[in-house]
Amino acid sequence: MQLSVITPTYNRGEAPFLREVCESIAQAKDYHHLTLEHLIVNDGSNDRTEQEIRALQRRFPHIRYLKNPTNRGIAFSKNHALAEARGDLIIEIDDDDLVPFYALGLRVQLLLQSDHAWLCGNALTINETRQLQFHDNLLGRYIPDQWECFRAFYEGRHFAFSGTRIYYKEALEHIHGWNEQIHSLCEDFDLWLRMTYYCGVPAFSEIPLIYWRQKENSLGIDAVRSGTYLSKLHEIKEWYKDWYEEALQHQEIVAVKA
């Protein structure tokens, strides 16, 4: 079964992050002898990102290069890669994280052994120089009930951490991929809600599946500091308020029957 890893990127021509994540994916590919393609989407960069990707292609023939003519955002870039992907399974990896050598094969194995349409897991944090941190690790749990899982995502009590997720391609296509109304912020939160509602809860790996890189500044961190993230989060919750109320009603019925 072929695996497609997708990585949107923007202006990573100078920092080593894109090269490092590509090296970690190649190592994980070789460790489990995976049939894998790595689709890197250049989201309209205006630096040396294209030259960097071309150099990486010469090192790693499994890399496929896709390019947006202008900066269209993460959701558009992920959908661009999804439309071009040849794999039956889809993994999304950010352009500044690192993949443990065992983590691609493990998540494939866990998903195939389950009856779920997608999977997520725990994450460990590293700093900008790739040193493991012993605080702020991203730890979650498996929630088997679909309505409780939806509520937990909606209420911010549960997270499908970035870099840990794997999906059947047909499940992503069933929900029409990422929501392009969201240019960059909160597109994952929106996806968790739709995946849970239409495809069920994610399977879960307690074994960490990504090294998540902490940085002083990033698109997400800047959005949180400015209040933009919370504003967009509130807007998305309004979109799915009816589903949330449906989840509450289902759990009330279960409680009465109990």
N, C-alpha and C positions, 0 to 999 in steps of 0.2 A: 504494500500500500504506500503510495507516494505522499510525501509531506511537503507542504509549501510554507515556508517561513517568510513573513512580510515585515519589512522595516521601512517606514516613511522617514525621510531625513530632510533637513533644511540647514544650509550653511554649516556643514561639518567638514569643510575642506582643510581647516587648519588644526583643530583639536584632534587628539588621537582616538576619540571615543568610537567613531564609526569603524576604524580599522580594528580596534580591540574587540568590538562586538562581533565583527565578521570572523575574526580569528577564533573566538570562543565557539561560535556556531559551527565552524569547520571542524574544530576539535570534537565537539559533541556528535557531529555527523559521523566522523570516522570511528569514534569509540563504539557506537552501536551499529556501524555499517548501514546507515540509513539511506534510503533512496529519497533524496532531498533536493529541492531548489530553494534558493534564497532570493526573493524579489525585493530589491531596494528601489524605493520610489523617491526620486529627487523632486521635491516639491517647490520647483522654481527658484532654486538657490542662485545667489549672485556672487558666489566666491568660487573656490577651487573644488567644490564638492564633486562635480562631474569628473574631473581628472582623478580625484581620489577613488571614485567608484570604478573607473576604467582600470586603474592600477590594481585594485582588488580583484577585478574580474580576471586579470592575467594570472593572479595567484590561485584563485578559487573558481574553477570553471562552472561550478554549480550556481554562481551568482548570475541573476538576470537583472538587467538595468532597465527601469521604467522612468519616464520623465514627464512631469506636468509642465506645460508651457509657461504657466504663471503659478504663483503661490495660491493654492486652493484649499489648504488646510488638511488636518490629519484624517478626518472622516472621508473626504474625497480621495485622498491618497490610498487609504486602506481599501476602499471600494475599487479603485483603479487596479490595485494588486489582486484583489479577489476575482475580478473579471478576467485577469490574465493567468491566474493560478491553474496549474495542471494537477495539483495534488488533491487527494480525497480528504486530507486533514489540513487544517490551517492553524498556524501559530503566529502570533504577532509579537515582535520583539522591538522595543524602543532602540533608538540609535545611540544611546549612551549607557546601556546596561551591559551585563555580562551573563553568559549562560554557563552554569556548571557543566562539567564534561559529561555527566550522567543524565542531565535534565531533559533533553529532547526525547531520548529513547524511553525514559521512565514515563513521561506523560503520555506518549503514544501507547505504551503497554497498559497503563492504568485506564485510559479511555476505552481501549478496545476490549478490555476485560469487564467493563461496566456496561450498564444499559442506558447510559446518559448520552446526551447530544453534545455536551461540552464538559470541560474540566478546568479547575483553577487550583491554586495551592499557596503555600507559604513562600515568603521571600526573605532573604537576608540582605542587610544594607552594607554597602561599601562606600568609602569616601572617593574623592576625585582621583586619588592615586591608587585605587583598587585595593585598599586595605579594608579587611572586614571590620565592621563596627560591632560592638557588643551592647548596643542599645537601639531603640527605634526599629527593631525588626518587625516585619509585616506578617503577623500571625492570625490565622483564621480558623474556621472549623466547618465541618460538613453539616448542612441543615437538610434533612431528608424531605420535609413537608414543603410542597410547592408554595403554598400560601404564606407560610411562616417565612420561607426564604425570600419571597417577594417583599414582604413587609420589612424584613431585616435590611435588604438592600435599600428600599425606599427610605427607611428611617435612619440610615447611616450606621446600622449596627453590624453590618456584614459587608465584605468587599471581595471582589474578584480581582486580585492584585495584578497590576500591569506586568507583562512579561511572563506570567504563569499560565496563561489561558491557552487552551487548544480546543478546536471545534471541528465537527464534521462540516465540510464545505456546504453540503446540502442544507444543513440547519441555518447557516449564515445566509444562504440564498433564500431560504424560506421566509426570513424576516427582512429581506432586502438589504442586508449588510448594515453598515454604519449610517447614521442619520446625518445627511449632508446639510441639514438646516443648522447644525452645530459646527461652526467653522473649525474650532480647535478644542474648546473647553468642554468637559463633561460628556464627550461622545461615548466614553466607556460606561459611565453611569446609565446613560440612555440605553445602551446595548444590553447591560445586565438585566434591566427591567423587561425589555422585550424578549430576550432569550428565555428568561424564567417564565414569563407569561405564556409564550407560545411553545417552548421546547422543554420546559421542566428545569429542575434544579441542576446545578453543575456538580459533577463528581469532585472530590477534593483530595489533594495530596498533602499530607503533613510534612513530607520531606520537601525542603525548599527547592523551588524550581527556577529561581532567578537570583542574581546578585543585583539589587536595585541601588543605583548610584545616587547618593546624596550630594547635592550641589548647593552653593550659596544662592545661585540665581538660575532660574529656568522659566520656561513659559508657564508651567503650572504654578510654581512658587510665586512668581510675579503676579499671577492672576488671583491667588489667594490673598496676597498682601494688599492688592488694590480693591478687593471686594467683588471683582468681576466674576470669580468662580462661584461664590455664594449666590449672587444674583441670577446666574444662569442655572444653577442647581434648583433654585426656587421655581424658575420658569418651567423647567423640565418636570418637576413634581406636579405642577398644575396640569401639564399635558396628560399625566397618568393618574390623576386623582380618582377617576372612576374605577380604575383597576385596583387601586389601593383600597377603596371602599368595598369593592368586591372581595378582596382578600380578608378584610375585617369581618364581613358577613359570613364567609366560609368558616372562619375560625370560631365565630360565635355559635354557629350551628354545631360544630364539632364539640364545643364545650358543653352545649345543652345535652347532646346525645351522651356525653361521658357522665 
